[in-house]
Amino acid sequence: MNNKIKEFLKELRVFWVANDVPNITDENAEFLQWIVRDIGAKNILEIGTANWYSTICFASELTDTGWHITSIEFSILSHNQAKANIIEAWVESYSTLIHGQALDIIPTLEDDCYDFVFIDGMKRRSKDFLELCWPKTKIGWTIIIDDVIKFKAKMVWLYEYLEEKWIEYEVLQIDIDDWIMRIIKK
Ligand SMILES: C[S@@+](CC[C@H](N)C(=O)[O-])C[C@H]1O[C@@H](n2cnc3c(N)ncnc32)[C@H](O)[C@@H]1O
């Protein structure tokens, strides 16, 4: 990982712990960075930017490889913080930050375009995010949904949808309580 980005992530982590921002855990960040590296992701879509922490983690794996990250956030405060942070992290030219309701924006994105999708928005809408992101994700590539055990009670529709559509998934315990879901689009 680029050392400048690494140092900046450390600063952000301190700020966010102090301000109680719900960014991904260190364990999940490390694991998702490994996936991004392993699959050779070049075009990433994130639902739920917050202050851009998770996205900078992904970006740190993608430096110098002709990549792009698109991330959607509906809180103007978070969106503005994220905009400042991408400049600080020197990844502005590789990033598209969209301010708005992801449920409205995802349908406007290009189909069959993304090879890594990270769903980390409102937990009750995880099923809707997945359904909308499905046509946007390339076949054979990866969709990750965060907090699938911690907020399982809020994700009943997601689990029902996966069963109804016969979508295969793995639930992985990478950190103590959040857990993530990995889906490879077939
Ligand atoms: C858990 S935080 C994201 C954390 C971030 N991915 C990280 O790890 O640093 C969830 C974010 O999603 C945003 N969000 C939730 N539902 C959304 C929606 N429907 N459209 C856009 N943003 C949404 C919230 O405002 C919040 O900032």
The ligand as an SDF file (V2000), in Angstrom:
LIG
                    3D

 27 29  0  0  0  0  0  0  0  0999 V2000
  -22.0790    2.2560    7.4110 C   0  0  0  0  0  0  0  0  0  0  0  0
  -21.9160    3.8290    6.6800 S   0  0  0  0  0  0  0  0  0  0  0  0
  -20.7740    3.5670    5.3970 C   0  0  0  0  0  0  0  0  0  0  0  0
  -19.3990    3.3820    5.9040 C   0  0  0  0  0  0  0  0  0  0  0  0
  -18.3300    3.3920    4.8240 C   0  0  0  0  0  0  0  0  0  0  0  0
  -18.6110    2.4480    3.7630 N   0  0  0  0  0  0  0  0  0  0  0  0
  -17.0140    3.0530    5.4690 C   0  0  0  0  0  0  0  0  0  0  0  0
  -16.7960    1.8750    5.7760 O   0  0  0  0  0  0  0  0  0  0  0  0
  -16.2120    3.9540    5.6890 O   0  0  0  0  0  0  0  0  0  0  0  0
  -23.3990    3.9270    5.7620 C   0  0  0  0  0  0  0  0  0  0  0  0
  -23.5200    5.2030    4.9320 C   0  0  0  0  0  0  0  0  0  0  0  0
  -24.5040    4.9900    3.9380 O   0  0  0  0  0  0  0  0  0  0  0  0
  -25.2840    6.1530    3.7730 C   0  0  0  0  0  0  0  0  0  0  0  0
  -26.5660    5.6870    3.2090 N   0  0  0  0  0  0  0  0  0  0  0  0
  -27.4660    4.8650    3.8110 C   0  0  0  0  0  0  0  0  0  0  0  0
  -28.4910    4.5980    2.9860 N   0  0  0  0  0  0  0  0  0  0  0  0
  -28.2500    5.2900    1.8350 C   0  0  0  0  0  0  0  0  0  0  0  0
  -28.9570    5.4320    0.6160 C   0  0  0  0  0  0  0  0  0  0  0  0
  -30.1350    4.8520    0.4290 N   0  0  0  0  0  0  0  0  0  0  0  0
  -28.4200    6.1950   -0.3680 N   0  0  0  0  0  0  0  0  0  0  0  0
  -27.2220    6.8180   -0.1670 C   0  0  0  0  0  0  0  0  0  0  0  0
  -26.4970    6.7190    0.9810 N   0  0  0  0  0  0  0  0  0  0  0  0
  -27.0030    5.9580    1.9620 C   0  0  0  0  0  0  0  0  0  0  0  0
  -25.3670    6.7470    5.1900 C   0  0  0  0  0  0  0  0  0  0  0  0
  -25.6330    8.1310    5.1590 O   0  0  0  0  0  0  0  0  0  0  0  0
  -23.9910    6.4130    5.7680 C   0  0  0  0  0  0  0  0  0  0  0  0
  -23.0740    7.4700    5.5940 O   0  0  0  0  0  0  0  0  0  0  0  0
  1  2  1  0
  2  3  1  0
  2 10  1  0
  3  4  1  0
  4  5  1  0
  5  6  1  0
  5  7  1  0
  7  8  2  0
  7  9  1  0
 10 11  1  0
 11 12  1  0
 11 26  1  0
 12 13  1  0
 13 14  1  0
 13 24  1  0
 14 15  1  0
 14 23  1  0
 15 16  2  0
 16 17  1  0
 17 18  1  0
 17 23  2  0
 18 19  1  0
 18 20  2  0
 20 21  1  0
 21 22  2  0
 22 23  1  0
 24 25  1  0
 24 26  1  0
 26 27  1  0
M  CHG  2   2   1   9  -1
M  END
$$$$
